[in-house]
Amino acid sequence: MKLLFSAAFALFVLSTLDQADSSAYDKIVAHSRIRAKKEGPNVCALQQVMGTKKKYFSTCRNWYQGAICGKKATVLYECCPGYMKLEGMRGCPAVMPIDNVYGTLGLVKAVSTQDYSDRSKLREEIEGTGSYTFFAPSNEAWDLLDPEIRSSLVSNVNIELYNALHYHMINRRLLTKDLKNGMTVKSMYNELPLQINHYSNGIVTVNCARIIHGNQVATNGVVHVIDRVITAVGRTIQDVIETDDDLSSLMTAASASGLLDKLGEPGTYTMFAPTNEAFDKINSDVLERIMGDKTALQALLNFHLLNSVQCSEAIMSGTSFETLEGNNIEIGCNGDSLTVNGVKMVLKKDIVTSNGVIHLIDEVLMPDSAKQVTELVGSSQSTFGDMLFELGLASSMRPEAEYTLLAPANKVFTEEVMRMDQRLLKIILENHVLKEKIVLSQLYNGQLLETISGKFLRVFIYRTAVCIENSCLVRGSKEGSNGALHLMVSFLKPAEASMYKILYDNGSFKIFLSLMEAAGLTDLLKQEGDFTLFAPTDEAFAGLSQRDIDMLKRDPNALRALLLYHFSNGIFIGGGLEARVTNLFKSLQGSNLNVVVSNNSMEVNTVKVPESDVMATNGVLHFVKSLLYPKDLPVGTQELLTLLRRIIKYIEIRYVPGYRYQEIPLTFMKRIITRVIEREPEVTKITRVIQGEPTITKVTRVIEGQPTITKVTRVVEGDPTFTKVTRVIEGDASSIDFSNLEGNAHLTEVDSDRLTKIIQEGGTVRRVPGRRVQAGSRRRP
């Protein structure tokens, strides 16, 4: 009775101290006690993996899932550590009797360890005075030990077995609350270190052996039952890599990257070490590229390293861990096997070293940072990736240059898209490749991104979305060695025309454009800017006569108020707006537009928008089939009220007799100033000198066939005109000598003078017998 009282008092004192500074392990045990409170006092609920003997004080997550490591688990009810059953009573009302360490080994059913302590002459030590912590392997733990190693220990009990048991002991008492994560303690065997890890899920390990029953207090210490026999650790991770023949490829890569020496330094690492077979699975061209790029190689190896020790027994479900490369991997379990990123790839686990733990894997983990930009394309964008190669865009990307891929999901590549002309599809996809590397954190509102085709794309930042032109990014952006990739919800449609040109070319907005012209607002549709316009189609004015249209144009202030209510300053596309809530846009008129986006459809002031996100160089257009009117703006004339009520049905327009529309300052309109400079233009003459002998190319054009001769006869209509001239010669005609004129059909000025002189002097003219002139010899005038 006295012994039972002493044990109860000791446990009370220790438990009081424990509650003041409880650990994750102690909290898990406390929760297990709460879950089993219906079973009686001091009962704990445990989960046992079906088909195994593995039992856990499980977390809430595992408890409600009813599984551990993906395997179904049954619920067991056992006495909490330190308590025991009494015949005929519910629960575990009695405290275990307190004994020395040797006796306590029997209480916790570590019979094999107790037996080996006796055979190795350790019993006398652990029954005597002192303060010890004994990490006692369970009976099952000894059964799991390699038979040759166990036989070697048992055959040399005074040395080998004694030293092995001493390696499981510390020369002071440490409860689970004292076993801090990452601490190293000196064992009683040559002070060789023991690595302690205390995880947030309540798991406590010693050299990766899990404590399955902790805090069994003894008069000269404490006993923690563990699930495996631990062996002395002396090698570093570097030592293991250099000496394991199956890790020669990893050693080559680690040496080339300059990281091998780091793995020999003190630390707390977890390394997922790819075997030679794992490296053989990598495409030879990819492996050669990575081995030749030190930065990519370092990223690759750091992606296999954690800056913490993660023993396999601590993994009860998938948990994300940050690697030394900077990105996360998920470590999980599937039964007795570890998984990495959901893949069962661990061949051998828990190779404990002095600076961490190694798990051998049969696949190389490839981080995005070690990939070329085209290698970032995932399965959800595989069609985009295939088309980049098929259309020659991938081959045109230089390895030394940087790019950004704006990758649409597979679903946007419909049959219609895949049937289109390949040249047109290439032009579309060129809009999805940027000339430089732009990661998500570098995007800002109003930014211009240049594509490989020379076009510029605009960036829009919203409260819950980042969009580029008409398409928004979805979660999953990646950064590679020479570029980045962003997932897009749809194809990009860069703006190529102003609002005015789009509306004019469409042909369905004639009335709206005429009203804009009458209000002097046409330049608003043409000028540079960032506007959102809910453009009413001609259908919105159905039923109005020309007289009605003219009446709208009569009051310029009223017309401007009506039209400017359809504009908002800023570019707002449907995909960028928060869904199923009201988004308020302040119009240029001053009142708010209420926009709601839900199920890929848009409404403005409850009016459906049949076509949205039509991108313009100066904004975005959303087409509506109803005229919009601010609900807080009254109408002052009965005539205008009647007209507006005929075409605006979604609200009841207020009527305030005599209300006059106020003039709206057009501060958003840009003034265009043309400066005329009067002076003579300056002409610069540039002479380009081309050195070298000139090249002359002689071209002979041969025209085959008979030459064409065109004969033209000119017909002059009308009667011929004759002019009759009579010359009068005074004097005796017989005295005139015409011999000099014989045979001349043309008289020169000299001949005329001679003739005149003869006539005036009255000389004798000698008659000469006429000679006959032969035909054809007469001289033509």
Disulfide bonds with the S-S distance in Angstrom:
Cys44-Cys80 1.92
Cys69-Cys333 1.95
Cys79-Cys92 1.92
Cys208-Cys311 2.02
Cys467-Cys472 1.94
